[in-house]
Amino acid sequence: MGEEVRGRAPVGRTTPEDPVVLLEKPHRLKQAGALSDAEYEAQKARILGA
């Protein structure tokens, strides 16, 4: 396999645009206390397009 399926990266590989990758930084900042729950949720909604 190893090919992209329907525009998604192969399993086990991420791209810089992958929501999981984009959520890592705000998640770390929230864990460190640099973002409030509300700020994290706002970032998450923005990244996920909700």
GROMACS elastic network, one bead per residue, 0.5 to 0.9 nm:
[ bonds ]
;  ai    aj funct       b0    kb
    1     4     6  0.84438   500
    1    10     6  0.84615   500
    2     5     6  0.89963   500
    2     9     6  0.89823   500
    2    10     6  0.59747   500
    2    11     6  0.81895   500
    3     9     6  0.78301   500
    3    10     6  0.61937   500
    4     7     6  0.59053   500
    4     8     6  0.55197   500
    4     9     6  0.52578   500
    4    10     6  0.53359   500
    4    11     6  0.88112   500
    5     8     6  0.54502   500
    5     9     6  0.71190   500
    5    10     6  0.71075   500
    6     9     6  0.87577   500
    8    11     6  0.85308   500
    8    14     6  0.89310   500
    8    18     6  0.89767   500
    9    12     6  0.81547   500
    9    13     6  0.60599   500
    9    14     6  0.61819   500
    9    15     6  0.68962   500
    9    18     6  0.86469   500
   10    13     6  0.56286   500
   10    14     6  0.77933   500
   11    14     6  0.80612   500
   14    17     6  0.80945   500
   14    18     6  0.60519   500
   14    20     6  0.81983   500
   14    21     6  0.71759   500
   15    18     6  0.51944   500
   15    19     6  0.88851   500
   15    21     6  0.74067   500
   16    19     6  0.82697   500
   16    21     6  0.63126   500
   16    22     6  0.70921   500
   17    20     6  0.85413   500
   17    21     6  0.71308   500
   17    22     6  0.67730   500
   18    21     6  0.52912   500
   18    22     6  0.63012   500
   18    23     6  0.87068   500
   19    23     6  0.59691   500
   19    24     6  0.86457   500
   19    44     6  0.88813   500
   19    47     6  0.64239   500
   19    48     6  0.65570   500
   20    23     6  0.51868   500
   20    24     6  0.64342   500
   21    24     6  0.54022   500
   21    25     6  0.78749   500
   22    25     6  0.65990   500
   22    26     6  0.78755   500
   22    44     6  0.88530   500
   22    47     6  0.69974   500
   23    26     6  0.56161   500
   23    27     6  0.60324   500
   23    28     6  0.86539   500
   23    43     6  0.80568   500
   23    44     6  0.66431   500
   23    47     6  0.72765   500
   23    48     6  0.89498   500
   24    27     6  0.51109   500
   24    28     6  0.61641   500
   24    29     6  0.86487   500
   25    28     6  0.51575   500
   25    29     6  0.61840   500
   25    30     6  0.85983   500
   26    30     6  0.60472   500
   26    31     6  0.85666   500
   26    34     6  0.89149   500
   26    35     6  0.74323   500
   26    39     6  0.88110   500
   26    40     6  0.62172   500
   26    43     6  0.70859   500
   26    44     6  0.79184   500
   27    30     6  0.50836   500
   27    31     6  0.62156   500
   27    32     6  0.86092   500
   27    35     6  0.85487   500
   27    40     6  0.71602   500
   27    44     6  0.89547   500
   28    31     6  0.50656   500
   28    32     6  0.61468   500
   28    33     6  0.86409   500
   28    34     6  0.86323   500
   28    35     6  0.89640   500
   29    32     6  0.50313   500
   29    33     6  0.62422   500
   29    34     6  0.50671   500
   29    35     6  0.56857   500
   29    36     6  0.89279   500
   29    40     6  0.84228   500
   30    33     6  0.50562   500
   30    34     6  0.56142   500
   30    36     6  0.63128   500
   30    37     6  0.71214   500
   30    39     6  0.84640   500
   30    40     6  0.64928   500
   31    34     6  0.75627   500
   31    35     6  0.79156   500
   32    35     6  0.77477   500
   33    36     6  0.68654   500
   35    38     6  0.79296   500
   35    39     6  0.57067   500
   35    40     6  0.60389   500
   36    39     6  0.51030   500
   36    40     6  0.61551   500
   36    41     6  0.85521   500
   37    40     6  0.51322   500
   37    41     6  0.61123   500
   37    42     6  0.86016   500
   38    41     6  0.51055   500
   38    42     6  0.61585   500
   38    43     6  0.86726   500
   39    42     6  0.51004   500
   39    43     6  0.62712   500
   39    44     6  0.85951   500
   40    43     6  0.51124   500
   40    44     6  0.60607   500
   40    45     6  0.85676   500
   41    45     6  0.60647   500
   41    46     6  0.85276   500
   42    45     6  0.51614   500
   42    46     6  0.61998   500
   42    47     6  0.86832   500
   43    46     6  0.50552   500
   43    47     6  0.61500   500
   43    48     6  0.85353   500
   44    47     6  0.51658   500
   44    48     6  0.60248   500
   44    49     6  0.82941   500
   44    50     6  0.83127   500
   45    48     6  0.51774   500
   45    49     6  0.57656   500
   46    49     6  0.51064   500
   46    50     6  0.64110   500
   47    50     6  0.78205   500
